[in-house]
Amino acid sequence: MPQTHQAAWQSLLLVASIALAGGWLFLLWLVRVPARARVRAQPATAELGPEPPAVAGMLTHGGRVGDDVAAATLLDLAARHLVDLEQAGPQLSLCRLRPPGGADLAPYERRILSYLDALATDGVVPAPALAEGVSKPAGWWRKLRAEVVADTRARGLSRPRWSPFGVAVLGLPAALPAAGLLIWLVSVTGAGPTLGGRGIVGGTIAGALAGLALVRRLNADHLTTTGRAAAGHWLGVRAYLASDQVIAAAPPAAVVSYGRTLAYAAALGLARTAVSSLPVGAPANPRVGWSTYGTGQWHKVDISYSRRPSWGTDPRQLLTARLLMAIPPAGVAFLFLAVVPGLPAIAWTALAIMAVILVSGGRAVADLGSSRPVEGAVVRARSVAGNHDQQAGRTRADTYWIAVDDGRTAPVRAWRVSGAIYQQVNVGDVIRVRVSRSYGYVSGLELITHHPRADVEAGLPAWQREEGAARRRAVLETGGPIGGPEVGVASGGGGVSESTGDGPAGGPTLATLVTAADAAELLGAPAGAPQPLNPFDQIRGAAGNPLTRNAVLVACRWTPAAGGPGAADVFAGTGLAAKSLLGQLSAATPRAGGPVHRERLAPGVLLAGNVLVIVRSGVSAAVVLRDTDPQAAAAVLQRFAPVLAGRLGAGDLAAR
């Protein structure tokens, strides 16, 4: 190709690729515009709606869960007498847990109570100490927000802006400009055919994945028609509460007089003092701790950190280092006093430097025999990651600090300790150590009272402790409500029996989708206990397929209690990969014994011989009758289809 034509082709390709990228971004912006439907505020009203404060706050924030949701939920729990908020001083509120009752709690409300329980001592925790619980705030907040979103979706007030198919349609076109730019780059740089081809293919795939990730990030919830009506009502409530000049400065303990109104004001962004006084999930302040040691009452402990490089160093190591440091100035002084006596200023300067070093060494000698015993409660255990010093060309090691309240000293100076000591103590432990007087070297650790490390999720069921695919799989196994940014709501519909396991009732599980009575009807005989089943071993080609081996799919098998032939396999899963695998079940229907009865009973509901598959936006399910005549099995499954559809919320079929 002539050089001129090649340059023109390269320029045209670059312009086209940039135009495609710009057009794709413009398309994303364009499809987001209709979702920003305006909410018309209703007249100011004092009448509260049925939605909890967390959901009301999400509605008024345009489908986004705000940062006030944790404090608002805590205030709501206090208004419902599940927690007591007491004013213990001008700037101090106490959270007092009540004995657990039989209250029906939403998952995010259970999360807040678990948070309080992990931090409380004898059932009480000061409100400022609520910032002590989360070591990884991002993950904790992500779960909390997902649970609020799931509740809002379950109420029919919001839904994802785009379906999974829409996400794929909008995200995959990003591969086109990526491919064009890579082809242009390869042609300009003159990369070899093999390297260039591999780079173009890999870059195109990476571009498609990046596009999908961007679209998924933009796929926030938007309000339904019902949600916009509810949001308009809550905006009217907000206008009414905004006229109250006192509620903005009301402390958390004012919930006693305000009731749930204060919780709604917090969720709507009006009770700023109450929200700031309840820092649930906020990062801890390393310079402040809370303790009851010595006084028996909660009190604030101010913590300071020494900037001295030698602070916390072993006196023996420090003495050795100072003696070695004193050798060079001593040699310089000897040189200019005895060998070259004509420059006394240099000699005296070296002697002065040596004297300063030896004084420091003398203090290290004094530290060897002058350590003092200290007993108290650990109010802060802090790890500071080391950084890379580019000028010095080295990486600084991590440093570890503990601060101990002895009940007498205020403020407390934190000690820099070794990693071994740091690993042995937790906040709340009562310890006895020996500390050197000059350099604060800690030795001789004795643990008097051990306080387990706070786990703010210890009281939660398994499904609430997980994230991503593991969370959705645990939901299907334990019965938690399905929902969140990745999964559409699947609970609802008639015929849901009470769930088993440690999850709250209402979410579909294998035990609720097909009960023992259902299995007896499907098998034509009383059924025994269900047995866990590896779903990937039951679907041809699923076990070795890298695209589906991580699918969120669970299964169990019902067999006759008295033995004999026949089995009913139950599958449930979420996500596109699970839907694809369930579709393979229907495609692999055995054809022996005559034609297979195939019928689409409703959108997303397929009956193929001995296989019933129901695909929904949230949870999809399938039932396979093994060792049964396909025609007889089809008749049984056709009768069972409305029942299963009702439990999955497939209203079109369940209403038949």
Secondary structure as GFF3:
##gff-version 3
##sequence-region A 1 656
A	DSSP	alpha_helix	3	32	.	.	.	ID=ss1
A	DSSP	three_ten_helix	33	35	.	.	.	ID=ss2
A	DSSP	alpha_helix	53	60	.	.	.	ID=ss3
A	DSSP	alpha_helix	69	79	.	.	.	ID=ss4
A	DSSP	beta_strand	83	89	.	.	.	ID=ss5
A	DSSP	beta_strand	92	97	.	.	.	ID=ss6
A	DSSP	alpha_helix	107	119	.	.	.	ID=ss7
A	DSSP	beta_strand	124	126	.	.	.	ID=ss8
A	DSSP	three_ten_helix	127	132	.	.	.	ID=ss9
A	DSSP	alpha_helix	137	154	.	.	.	ID=ss10
A	DSSP	beta_strand	158	160	.	.	.	ID=ss11
A	DSSP	alpha_helix	164	171	.	.	.	ID=ss12
A	DSSP	three_ten_helix	172	174	.	.	.	ID=ss13
A	DSSP	alpha_helix	175	189	.	.	.	ID=ss14
A	DSSP	alpha_helix	193	218	.	.	.	ID=ss15
A	DSSP	beta_strand	221	223	.	.	.	ID=ss16
A	DSSP	alpha_helix	225	242	.	.	.	ID=ss17
A	DSSP	three_ten_helix	247	249	.	.	.	ID=ss18
A	DSSP	three_ten_helix	252	254	.	.	.	ID=ss19
A	DSSP	alpha_helix	255	258	.	.	.	ID=ss20
A	DSSP	alpha_helix	260	267	.	.	.	ID=ss21
A	DSSP	alpha_helix	272	276	.	.	.	ID=ss22
A	DSSP	beta_strand	288	291	.	.	.	ID=ss23
A	DSSP	beta_strand	299	304	.	.	.	ID=ss24
A	DSSP	alpha_helix	315	334	.	.	.	ID=ss25
A	DSSP	pi_helix	335	339	.	.	.	ID=ss26
A	DSSP	alpha_helix	344	368	.	.	.	ID=ss27
A	DSSP	beta_strand	372	384	.	.	.	ID=ss28
A	DSSP	beta_strand	388	389	.	.	.	ID=ss29
A	DSSP	beta_strand	394	395	.	.	.	ID=ss30
A	DSSP	beta_strand	399	405	.	.	.	ID=ss31
A	DSSP	beta_strand	412	413	.	.	.	ID=ss32
A	DSSP	beta_strand	415	417	.	.	.	ID=ss33
A	DSSP	alpha_helix	419	424	.	.	.	ID=ss34
A	DSSP	beta_strand	430	435	.	.	.	ID=ss35
A	DSSP	beta_strand	442	449	.	.	.	ID=ss36
A	DSSP	alpha_helix	462	465	.	.	.	ID=ss37
A	DSSP	alpha_helix	468	478	.	.	.	ID=ss38
A	DSSP	alpha_helix	510	513	.	.	.	ID=ss39
A	DSSP	alpha_helix	516	523	.	.	.	ID=ss40
A	DSSP	beta_strand	531	533	.	.	.	ID=ss41
A	DSSP	alpha_helix	535	538	.	.	.	ID=ss42
A	DSSP	beta_strand	552	558	.	.	.	ID=ss43
A	DSSP	beta_strand	567	574	.	.	.	ID=ss44
A	DSSP	alpha_helix	576	587	.	.	.	ID=ss45
A	DSSP	beta_strand	598	602	.	.	.	ID=ss46
A	DSSP	beta_strand	605	608	.	.	.	ID=ss47
A	DSSP	beta_strand	611	614	.	.	.	ID=ss48
A	DSSP	beta_strand	619	626	.	.	.	ID=ss49
A	DSSP	alpha_helix	630	648	.	.	.	ID=ss50
A	DSSP	alpha_helix	651	654	.	.	.	ID=ss51
###
